[in-house]
């Protein structure tokens, strides 16, 4: 296959709002040792993209400066040392950056086959959310069947993924959302109870049923101390973001007395090996569920690559339910 030398991409022209995202021309990247080159059909839009655009989330030194942490398309070239991928395969991949473009490279071990029955648009919505939820809720948090699980922001990409996976593995799922419409969507996905945080207190709701065994939170701020109150004895709080800030006064006596665990992680800075291990577990435990339609990506809206600024505005309006995607072609 003869590849072009240049491609269309969306770059961050300067730190700022969605309007700083502009179409540009870049060289087509070449796969290094252990990497594949993907001709992207779709790319997912995620909160870290907006944080990078605003200047508060710098990419790793070896990563592309272009936004975009996931995508789906066709493998068109492979680097030396790649044994688990071949040209012509349809894959979805966790990207180190560079997804807002016609072509992107990633470690071959971070790509997974498009699940049977899913479109490339749907597959592009999987990696960032499924890697994040599986590694934090199941690998780090150890969620078990029958446990009470609370996820905040249930209508987000992370939330819709967490609700479905926790339900599929037998947990009792509780969630918070910002409107009755969003709560209704969460209930359809398998939540036992959806709490409109503008109207009700999630702490009281969870304590009334014995407390949450595990909480997945991306809000932070004053939610941290409230999460501690909402946990059951020996409960686990898993923190993956801090939309309301990372600092809070916290009484650690209750953590000791009730034997609580506070943990968390960010995905992008983890090693290639750590991400490969997550991919292996997803292939074993989750991809069969996707193929069987027991879980599925929830798509809110689609924008063309040149309208990435509109996609960011949509995400930051917090009116969306599920994932926002960019169509590359």
C-alpha positions as CSV (number, residue, x, y, z in Angstrom):
1,X,0.0,0.0,0.0
2,X,1.3,3.4,-1.0
3,X,0.8,5.9,1.9
4,X,0.5,9.6,1.6
5,X,3.3,11.7,3.1
6,X,0.9,14.3,4.6
7,X,-2.5,14.2,6.4
8,X,-5.2,16.4,7.7
9,X,-5.2,16.9,11.5
10,X,-6.7,19.1,14.2
11,X,-4.1,21.0,16.2
12,X,-4.3,23.1,19.4
13,X,-3.1,26.5,18.1
14,X,-2.8,27.9,21.6
15,X,-4.3,27.2,25.0
16,X,-7.9,28.3,25.2
17,X,-11.5,27.4,24.4
18,X,-12.8,25.2,21.7
19,X,-12.2,27.9,19.0
20,X,-8.4,27.2,19.2
21,X,-8.8,23.9,17.5
22,X,-7.9,24.3,13.8
23,X,-7.4,22.1,10.8
24,X,-3.8,21.8,9.7
25,X,-1.5,19.6,7.6
26,X,1.0,17.3,9.3
27,X,3.4,14.6,8.1
28,X,1.9,11.1,8.3
29,X,3.7,9.4,11.3
30,X,5.8,6.3,10.9
31,X,5.4,3.4,13.2
32,X,8.4,2.8,15.4
33,X,9.5,-0.5,16.9
34,X,6.5,-2.3,18.3
35,X,4.0,0.2,16.8
36,X,1.3,0.1,14.2
37,X,0.0,2.9,11.9
38,X,-3.8,3.2,11.7
39,X,-5.8,5.0,9.0
40,X,-8.5,6.3,11.3
41,X,-12.1,6.3,10.4
42,X,-13.4,7.7,13.7
43,X,-11.9,9.2,16.9
44,X,-13.4,9.5,20.3
45,X,-13.6,12.8,22.1
46,X,-12.7,12.8,25.8
47,X,-12.4,15.2,28.8
48,X,-8.5,14.9,28.7
49,X,-8.6,16.3,25.2
50,X,-10.3,19.5,26.5
51,X,-7.9,19.7,29.4
52,X,-5.0,19.5,27.0
53,X,-6.6,22.1,24.7
54,X,-7.0,24.4,27.7
55,X,-3.3,24.1,28.6
56,X,-3.8,22.1,31.8
57,X,-2.9,18.6,30.7
58,X,0.4,18.4,28.8
59,X,1.0,15.2,26.7
60,X,4.0,13.0,27.6
61,X,7.3,14.1,26.0
62,X,7.2,11.2,23.5
63,X,3.6,11.6,22.5
64,X,2.1,13.6,19.6
65,X,1.0,17.2,20.5
66,X,-2.3,16.5,18.7
67,X,-5.3,15.7,20.8
68,X,-7.1,12.4,20.6
69,X,-6.6,9.3,22.9
70,X,-8.6,6.7,21.0
71,X,-9.8,5.8,17.5
72,X,-10.8,3.0,15.2
73,X,-9.8,2.2,11.6
74,X,-7.5,0.0,9.5
75,X,-3.9,-1.0,10.1
76,X,-1.9,0.2,7.1
77,X,1.7,-0.3,8.3
78,X,3.5,-2.1,11.1
79,X,6.8,-1.4,12.7
80,X,9.6,-3.9,13.4
81,X,8.9,-6.3,16.2
82,X,5.1,-6.4,15.8
83,X,3.8,-10.0,15.9
84,X,0.2,-9.5,17.0
85,X,-1.1,-7.3,14.2
86,X,-1.1,-7.3,10.4
87,X,-1.9,-4.8,7.6
88,X,-5.6,-4.7,6.7
89,X,-7.0,-5.5,10.1
90,X,-9.8,-3.4,11.6
91,X,-8.9,-2.3,15.1
92,X,-9.7,0.1,17.8
93,X,-6.8,1.5,19.8
94,X,-5.8,3.4,22.9
95,X,-3.6,6.2,21.5
96,X,-0.9,8.1,23.3
97,X,-2.2,11.2,21.4
98,X,-2.7,12.2,17.8
99,X,-6.2,10.8,17.3
100,X,-7.6,14.0,15.8
101,X,-6.0,13.1,12.4
102,X,-6.3,10.8,9.4
103,X,-3.4,8.6,10.6
104,X,-2.1,7.8,14.1
105,X,0.5,5.4,15.6
106,X,0.3,3.4,18.8
107,X,1.8,0.4,20.5
108,X,0.5,-2.7,18.8
109,X,-0.3,-4.2,22.2
110,X,-2.7,-1.3,22.8
111,X,-4.9,-2.2,19.8
112,X,-7.8,-4.6,19.9
113,X,-9.9,-6.1,17.1
114,X,-13.2,-4.4,16.4
115,X,-15.7,-6.5,18.4
116,X,-18.0,-8.7,16.2
117,X,-21.1,-6.8,15.1
118,X,-19.8,-3.3,16.0
119,X,-19.2,-0.5,13.5
120,X,-16.0,1.5,13.4
121,X,-17.9,4.4,14.8
122,X,-18.9,2.3,17.8
123,X,-15.5,0.8,18.2
124,X,-13.8,4.3,18.3
125,X,-15.8,4.9,21.5
126,X,-14.4,1.9,23.4
127,X,-10.7,2.2,24.3
128,X,-10.4,5.2,26.6
129,X,-13.5,4.5,28.6
130,X,-13.2,0.7,28.7
131,X,-9.4,0.8,29.6
132,X,-10.2,3.3,32.4
133,X,-13.3,1.6,33.9
134,X,-11.9,-1.9,33.7
135,X,-8.5,-1.0,35.2
136,X,-10.0,1.1,38.0
137,X,-13.2,-0.6,38.9
138,X,-12.2,-4.2,38.4
139,X,-8.4,-4.5,38.5
140,X,-7.8,-1.8,41.2
141,X,-11.1,-1.6,43.0
142,X,-11.9,-5.3,42.9
143,X,-15.6,-5.0,42.3
144,X,-17.4,-8.3,42.9
145,X,-20.9,-9.6,42.1
146,X,-23.5,-8.5,44.7
147,X,-21.5,-5.5,45.8
148,X,-23.1,-2.0,45.8
149,X,-21.3,0.2,43.2
150,X,-21.7,4.0,42.9
151,X,-20.5,5.8,39.8
152,X,-20.8,9.6,39.6
153,X,-21.6,11.2,36.3
154,X,-23.6,8.2,35.0
155,X,-24.5,9.7,31.7
156,X,-20.9,10.4,30.7
157,X,-18.8,8.1,28.5
158,X,-17.2,6.7,31.7
159,X,-20.5,6.5,33.5
160,X,-22.4,4.7,30.8
161,X,-19.5,2.2,30.5
162,X,-19.2,1.7,34.2
163,X,-23.0,1.1,34.7
164,X,-23.1,-1.5,32.0
165,X,-20.0,-3.4,33.0
166,X,-20.8,-3.4,36.7
167,X,-24.3,-4.6,35.9
168,X,-23.0,-7.3,33.6
169,X,-20.7,-8.7,36.3
170,X,-23.5,-8.9,38.9
171,X,-23.1,-5.7,41.0
172,X,-25.9,-3.5,42.3
173,X,-25.4,-0.2,40.4
174,X,-26.2,3.3,41.7
175,X,-25.3,6.5,39.9
176,X,-25.6,10.2,40.0
177,X,-26.6,12.5,37.1
178,X,-27.7,16.1,36.6
179,X,-31.2,15.8,35.2
180,X,-34.2,13.5,35.1
181,X,-33.5,12.8,31.5
182,X,-30.0,11.6,32.3
183,X,-31.2,9.6,35.2
184,X,-33.7,7.8,33.0
185,X,-31.0,7.0,30.5
186,X,-28.9,5.5,33.4
187,X,-31.8,3.3,34.5
188,X,-32.2,1.9,31.0
189,X,-28.5,0.9,31.0
190,X,-28.9,-1.1,34.2
191,X,-28.6,1.2,37.2
192,X,-30.7,0.1,40.1
193,X,-31.1,3.7,41.2
194,X,-30.2,7.0,39.5
195,X,-29.9,10.0,41.8
196,X,-30.5,13.5,40.4
197,X,-27.8,15.4,42.4
198,X,-29.7,18.7,42.0
199,X,-32.6,17.2,44.0
200,X,-31.3,14.4,46.3
201,X,-28.3,13.6,48.4
202,X,-26.4,10.6,47.2
203,X,-24.9,10.1,50.7
204,X,-28.3,9.6,52.3
205,X,-29.4,7.3,49.4
206,X,-26.4,5.0,49.7
207,X,-26.3,4.9,53.5
208,X,-30.0,3.9,53.4
209,X,-29.0,0.7,51.6
210,X,-25.9,0.0,53.7
211,X,-23.3,2.1,51.9
212,X,-21.4,1.7,48.7
213,X,-18.8,-1.0,48.6
214,X,-17.0,0.8,45.9
215,X,-17.3,4.4,44.4
216,X,-15.9,5.5,41.1
217,X,-15.5,9.3,41.2
218,X,-14.2,11.9,38.7
219,X,-15.6,15.0,40.5
220,X,-13.3,15.4,43.5
221,X,-13.6,18.6,45.6
222,X,-16.2,18.3,48.2
223,X,-17.4,15.0,46.8
224,X,-14.3,13.3,48.3
225,X,-15.5,13.7,51.9
226,X,-19.1,13.0,50.9
227,X,-17.9,9.8,49.2
228,X,-16.2,8.7,52.4
229,X,-19.4,9.1,54.2
230,X,-21.3,7.1,51.6
231,X,-19.0,4.1,51.7
232,X,-19.7,1.0,53.7
233,X,-17.3,-0.5,56.2
234,X,-14.2,-1.7,54.2
235,X,-15.4,0.3,51.2
236,X,-13.2,1.5,48.4
237,X,-13.0,4.9,46.8
238,X,-11.4,5.0,43.4
239,X,-10.6,8.5,42.1
240,X,-9.9,9.0,38.4
241,X,-10.3,12.8,37.9
242,X,-10.9,16.1,39.8
243,X,-13.3,18.2,37.9
244,X,-14.0,20.2,41.2
245,X,-10.4,20.2,42.3
246,X,-7.9,17.8,44.0
247,X,-7.7,19.3,47.5
248,X,-9.9,18.8,50.5
249,X,-9.8,18.7,54.3
250,X,-10.4,15.1,55.3
251,X,-10.7,13.4,58.7
252,X,-8.6,10.2,58.4
253,X,-10.0,8.8,61.6
254,X,-13.1,7.5,59.8
255,X,-10.9,5.8,57.2
256,X,-9.0,4.0,59.9
257,X,-12.0,3.1,62.0
258,X,-14.1,1.8,59.0
259,X,-11.0,0.3,57.3
260,X,-11.6,2.2,54.0
261,X,-9.4,2.2,51.0
262,X,-8.7,5.3,48.9
263,X,-7.0,4.6,45.5
264,X,-7.1,5.8,41.9
265,X,-5.1,6.3,38.8
266,X,-4.6,8.1,35.5
267,X,-4.3,6.1,32.3
268,X,-2.1,8.1,30.0
269,X,1.1,8.2,32.1
270,X,1.1,4.4,32.7
271,X,3.7,2.3,31.0
272,X,3.1,0.5,27.7
273,X,3.3,-2.8,29.6
274,X,0.6,-1.8,32.1
275,X,-1.7,-0.7,29.2
276,X,-1.0,-3.9,27.4
277,X,-2.0,-5.9,30.4
278,X,-5.3,-4.0,30.6
279,X,-5.9,-4.7,26.9
280,X,-5.3,-8.4,27.5
281,X,-7.9,-8.5,30.3
282,X,-10.4,-6.6,28.1
283,X,-9.9,-9.1,25.3
284,X,-10.6,-11.9,27.7
285,X,-13.4,-10.6,29.9
286,X,-15.1,-7.7,28.1
287,X,-14.8,-8.1,24.3
288,X,-17.1,-11.2,24.4
289,X,-19.7,-9.2,26.2
290,X,-19.6,-6.5,23.4
291,X,-19.9,-9.2,20.7
292,X,-22.9,-10.7,22.6
293,X,-24.5,-7.2,22.9
294,X,-24.6,-7.5,26.7
295,X,-22.8,-4.1,26.8
296,X,-22.5,-1.5,24.1
297,X,-21.1,2.0,23.6
298,X,-23.6,4.8,24.0
299,X,-23.1,7.5,21.3
300,X,-24.4,11.0,21.8
301,X,-23.3,12.7,18.6
302,X,-21.0,12.7,15.7
303,X,-19.0,15.6,14.2
304,X,-16.7,15.9,11.2
305,X,-13.0,16.3,11.9
306,X,-13.1,20.0,10.9
307,X,-15.8,20.6,13.5
308,X,-13.8,19.4,16.4
309,X,-14.4,22.7,18.1
310,X,-18.1,22.0,18.0
311,X,-17.6,18.6,19.5
312,X,-15.6,20.2,22.4
313,X,-18.3,22.8,23.0
314,X,-20.9,20.0,23.1
315,X,-18.9,18.1,25.6
316,X,-18.2,21.1,27.8
317,X,-21.9,22.0,27.8
318,X,-22.5,18.8,29.9
319,X,-25.7,18.2,28.0
320,X,-24.5,15.1,26.2
321,X,-25.4,11.5,27.1
322,X,-22.7,9.0,26.2
323,X,-19.8,9.5,23.8
324,X,-19.0,12.2,21.2
325,X,-17.1,11.1,18.1
326,X,-15.3,12.7,15.2
327,X,-15.7,11.3,11.7
328,X,-12.3,11.5,10.1
329,X,-13.1,10.8,6.4
